[in-house]
């Protein structure tokens, strides 16, 4: 009897060991498959971005922002996403000369090569002429050159990768936060640069001086500058489940402009509004960043009162 009991115990141990090995092999197989899928989607997004840069080689690449890798450097995960900002000064000038200076917030050309969370499909999003027209109340004629150049660029891609957006609910002034500055234009720009660069988790990516661009074409416009910066850690958390907002919200695009009344204003995109536009929902990290931006920029452009 003791012999039979011992034999069954040995058989159970052997069976258990085989089961554990099978589970281990299954786990390794799943892990390997996940790793391959991960590499595949990163490679797909990289390849799409390489194609985008080749297609737009005739324009100036202002910034290429690899959200996924920048976030990874600071220990944060966000799906593969690379934002590309390409400029054609002639087109920028033509639009700004006929429009409210606020349109500079949606210039120059913006693209995003990305994948949604837990997918292996690469997508290409972009800022459309239709969106700019609705947001700024512009005519098709004003945006004709922009639209033609954009469509030529998009025509080089497989239609399956193009990500469009439903903009039916977009109205004039959609998703903009505006604050009037108490300082002159130059001081406002310097104050903003100083306060942004003082943030330990923020990186500076560059700026576009639309007035200087216009001057090169003998066109006079009011002072108008777009500042580009972002925080890889907070930005990565905010994009984790809603990567498409990387097109408009990350990097942060901060417009400083002077109107015909010589008033100086700043304007930037409401992150929550764009999350709602693209995904129908927003997250706590997005709300927190919105509050932080408003507080930081207000501090930079308002004179302290006792």
PyMOL commands that set and color helices and strands:
alter all, ss='L'
color gray80, all
select helices_A, chain A and resi 2-55+67-73+89-96+101-106+129-136+144-154+159-161+185-197+210-215+232-239+243-247+271-279+284-301
alter helices_A, ss='H'
color red, helices_A
select strands_A, chain A and resi 60-66+81-87+109-114+123-126+176-180+203-209+224-230+252-258+264-269
alter strands_A, ss='S'
color yellow, strands_A
deselect
rebuild
show_as cartoon
